[in-house]
Amino acid sequence: MIPHHLELRKAPNSSANNTSFFHSSPQSESGKVLEEEKESSMGVQVKPSPVGIAILSVSFLIILYYMLRTGDISTSQNISVRELLSASIDLAERGGREVVAVKKEHKEHQKSKGETKEGANDPVTDGDYRSHVKIISGLRKAFPELRIVSEEHDDGEDKMDASSVEQPNLHVREVSQFTNFDDIVPVEHLTVWVDPLDATQEYTEDLLQYVTVMVCIAQKGVPIAGVIHKPFQQQTYWAFAGSGMSPVLIKQKRSNQSEKKNIVVSRSHAGAVKEVVQSRIPDSDVIPAGGAGYKVLALFEGVADAYVHTTLIKKWDICAGNALLSAMGGKMTTLDGKSIHYDYEDNPKNEGGILATLSQHDMFLKAMDGVKTS
């Protein structure tokens, strides 16, 4: 509504008793005709009142706000984190549907990328590749200049044709409902880390509860938003640090804090880590599990108090979990307490081990002090 608060400039002999939306000063009867003739020849000089200007300004800002909320904000040079997070959720779920479809078709076509440092087979399947293509091509479609690091990268990735790819959803309803602000970031400050299928070994063994699809957004190397999707449970967990998180992402405290500490570790080298953990934390139980994404979620579900990893791990395995923990007041560090950096130019290998917790991080760090990593 355009306000009508306007003020007419007063003549020198104005009276304060005659007021209306237009404030004018009556003249004497004898000069009335002369004054009207002057006004008709000179025109009426009008200026907006301060109240009117304020109302117009606020109205403009409100209209602009709602225009920005309903339209796409991102450009080729600046990206809305909320839109990128929405796209990441949508694409993680699309990738997850590919993972499920491959398993239902019994067409994993498993290959090996070699062995891990623990000597375990490091497989890759059609589920990995099909999920990778869905996620990367969708991100390229919406954000052509975005820097992306994926586990299943290949030499032709930069030439991937996104022209026929369906545009990802940049306005996921849950994100709009459960975040309280957005952040517009220069594209060169952002890196997205993608794990199109975490726990591939367990995937081939039909231990599907461990399988996740993960996308992480890092700003200048710091993880600020993450998505962990469980495709076989059709459950998605996400968080945007300082802004909001998915309703399912809650900290479930264990009923008795004096119970034995539960430490979740990798299935591939559970024995070696069990010895280390129980020598450092005598009153503890070690829980073997597959997939870094699953192990981080075990902290939120109250299954474990800490996640410990003592060997090399890739950053696409841990970035999303790191983002979720940071958003919820938890921590993920190396075993010597250092933060993990996720910039595009950084080494994708994390060789300092992992300690992830929602609470008592310093206590666990002290217990693990001096543990050698490999």
N, C-alpha and C positions, 0 to 999 in steps of 0.2 A: 504494500500500500504506500503510495507516495504521500508524504505529509503535506499539510497545507499551512504549516506554521511559517508565515512570511511576515516581514515587518516593513511597513512603509515609513520612509524617513519623515521625521516630524518637522513641521514648520516652526520658526522661531517662537511664536506665541501659542504653542500647543497647550492643551488642557489635559491633565492626567486622568480626568473623570470619564472621558469618552473612549472606550476600548472595544475592539472586536478582533477577528483574525487579521484584519488590516488596521493598524493603529494610525489614525489621522488626527489632525488638529483642526478644530472648527475655527473659522475666521469670523469677524464681525459681520453683521448683516449687510452693512454698507459696502464691504469689500468682497462680498461673496461672489457676485457675478464676475468681478474682475479676476478673482483667484481661479474660478472655473475656466475662464478663458485662457489663463496662463497654463493651467494643467492640460487643457486640450491642445495647446500649441507646443508645450515642452514635453509632455508625456509624464507618466508616473514612474519614479525611481524606486525600485523594490530590491531588497536584499534578503537572502534566506536567513532564518534564525538559527542559532547554534543547535537548538533541539532538533530542528528539521535535518540539518546536516548529519547529526549523530544517528538519527533513525535511518536515513538513507544509507549511511556507511555500514551499519549493522546489517541491514537488509541485503546489501550487496555481498557481504561476507558470508551470510547464511546461504544465499543462492549459489555462490561460488563453491562452498563446502559440499553442498549436495550434488552439484555438477561433478565435482571431483570424485565423490564417493561412487557414483553410478557409472562414470566413464573410466577408460583406461588412462592411467597416469604415466606409465613407463614410456620412455622414448629410446632411441638408439643409444643415447649418451647417458641417460639417467634412469635408474630402475627403482620402482616401488618395491620395497621388501615384502609388503603384504601381497602384492600381485605375484611376485616370484615365489613366495611361500605357497600361495593358492595353486599356482601351476605345478609346483613340486609335489603337492599332495595329490592332485589329479593325475599326474604322470606316474607317480609311485604306484598308485592304484591300477593304472593301465598296465604298467609293467608287471604288477602282481597277477593280473588276469592272464598275461602271457605265460607266466611261471606255472600257474595252475593248469592252463590249457595243455601245455607240453607234458605235464605229469599225467593228465587224464588220457592223453593220446599215447602214452608210453613211448614217446619219441625223444627221450633226453639226448641220445647220441653223445654219450659222454666221451670226452677226451681228457688228456692230462696235460697240465701246464708244467709238470715236473713235480718235485717234492718240496715240502716246506722245510724249514730249518730243523723241525722236530723229526723229519723223515717221513711225514705223512704225505699221501698222495694229494695233489692240488688239482682237482678236476674242474672242468668247465663243460657246460651243457648247452643245448639249444635254448633252454630256459633262460640261461644267463644272456645269451646273445639277443634273443627276441625281446626280453625286458630292456636290455641296453638300447636297442634301436628305438623302442617306443619312447623311452625317457629322453634320450639325447636329441632325437629328431624333433620332439615336442618343444624342448627347451630352445633349440635352434630356430624353430618357427616363431616363437614368441619373443625371443631375446637374441637376435643374430650376433651381437657383439659380445655376448657373455662368455667368460672363460670357464671351461668345464673340464674336470678330471674324472674319468670313469675307470673302474677296474677293467672293464672289457674294451679298452681303447684299441683302435686299429689304425693302420696307415691311411685308410680311406675316410676316416671320421670327419675331417675338415671338408671333404667333398660331398658329404651326405646331403641329399636333396630333400629339403623340407617343404617343397612347394605343394606336394599332395598330402601333407600331414595335417590331421585335424588340429585346429587351434586349441591349446589347453585352456581350461577354465581359469581365468585370472581373478575370479570373484567367488571363491568357495564360500557358501553361506556361513559355515561354522567359523571360518576365519574372520569374517565381518562381524559376527556376533560376539566372539570371545577374544578379540584384540582391541586395545583401547587407543592405539596410535599407529601411524605408519612412519616409514623412514624412506626418504628419496636419496639414493646413493649413486655416485658416479660409477658407471659400469666397470671402469678399470680398477675399482676398489673391491670388486666382488669376485669370488671363485666359488663354483658349485662342485661339490664332491659327490659322486654317484657310485653306489654299490647296487647293481641291478638284481643281484641274488646273493644274499649273505647266507652262509652255511650250505654251500654247494655239496660238500661231502654228505651231509645229513640229508640233503634233498635226494641224492642218489640212493640213499639207504632207507628212504620213506620215513625218516624221522622229521616229519613236516612241521612239528610244533616249533622247531628251531629256526625255520626259514623266515627271513625278512627281506624287504626291499627298502633301501635307505637313500635319502637325498639330504645334503647338508649345504647351508649357505654360510660362507665365511666372508667377513668384511675386514680387509687388511690383515688377513690371517687369523682373525678371531671368529670362532663359530657363533653366529647370532641367531640362527634358526635351523631347525632340523625336523626331518620326517622319518619315522620308522613305521613301516606298514607290514602287517602280518597277513600275507595273501590267503593262507588256508583257514584263518580265523576271521578274515575280512574285517580286521580291526586296524585303525590308523591312529598313531600317536604323533603329535606335533607340538612345537613350542617356538615362540618368538620372544627372545630375551627382553624383559622389561615391558612387553606389550600384552602377551596372553599365551594361552595354551589350550590344547584340546581338553574337553571335560573328562575324558577317560584317563588323562595323565594326572594321577594323584599319588601322593606319598602315603602308602599304607604302612603305618608303624606296626612293628611286631608287638605282640601282646606283652611280652616280658623282656625288658631291655637287659636283664641280668642273665638271659639265656646264653648258651654257647653262640659264638659268632659264626654265622654262616658265610662262607667265602665261595663265590662261584668262579670257576676256572674253565679253561678250554678242555674239551674231551680229548684232543689230540696229544696232550702232554699232562694229563691230570696227575699221574703218579709223581712226576718230578716236582710239580708245583705243590702237591699235597705235603711232601716232605718239607719244603721250604716254609709253607704257611704254618704247619703244625709245630715246627721247631721255633717259629717266631711268635705264634699265637697259640699256645698250648690248648686252651679251652676253645677249640674251633672245630667246625665240621666243614669239609670240603665238598662242594657240589659240582660235578663235571657237567658241562653243557656245551652245546654247539652254537656257533654264531655270536659275534660281538653284539649285535643288536639285541638278540634275545637276552644276553647276560646283563646288559644295561637295564632292560625292562624288568628283569628279576629284582633289581633294587627297588623300583617303584612299586612292584607287586608285593613287597615284603618278604620275598623268598630268600633274599640274600642281604647281608650288611655291607659287603664289599665285593668288588670284581677285581681280581688280580691276574695279570698276564706278565710273564717273565721273559718272553722271547719277542723277536721282531714281529711287527704287525703293520699292515698298510693303513694309511690314513683314511681311505674311503670306508674302511671297516669301523672306524671309531668316531669320525667327525660328527655324524648325526647324534650319536649317544652323548658326545661331549656337549653339543648344543642343548639337548634336552636337560641334562644335568645342570648346566650353568643357569638355564632359565628357572629351574626349580630350587636353586640355592645349593645344589650339590657341587661336586668337583670331579674332574678327571685330570690326572697329571701323570708324568712318568714316575717311576718308583723312587726317584730322588727328589720329587716334588716340583719339577719344572713343568710349566705350561707347554702345551703342544700347539705348534703353529701350522696353519693350513693355507698358506698363500700359494698362488699358482706356481711360482718359481721354486717352492720348497721341495725338498726330497720327499717323495711320497711314502718313504719307509720311516716308521717310528721304531727306533732300536733301544729305547730307554725303558721298555716295559710299560705296564699300565696299572694304575690304581684309580678305581672309580668308586665313589661313595656318595650318599645323600647326607651323611652326618659323620662326625668323629673322624674326619679325614686325617687330621694331624696325628691322632692316636695310631691309626693304621700306618701312616708314613713312618712314624717312629719305630713301629714294630718291624717294618720291612727295610729299615735302614741298613745299607751295606749289601743288600742282595744283588748278586751279579746277574746281568741280563745278557742275552745272546741273540 
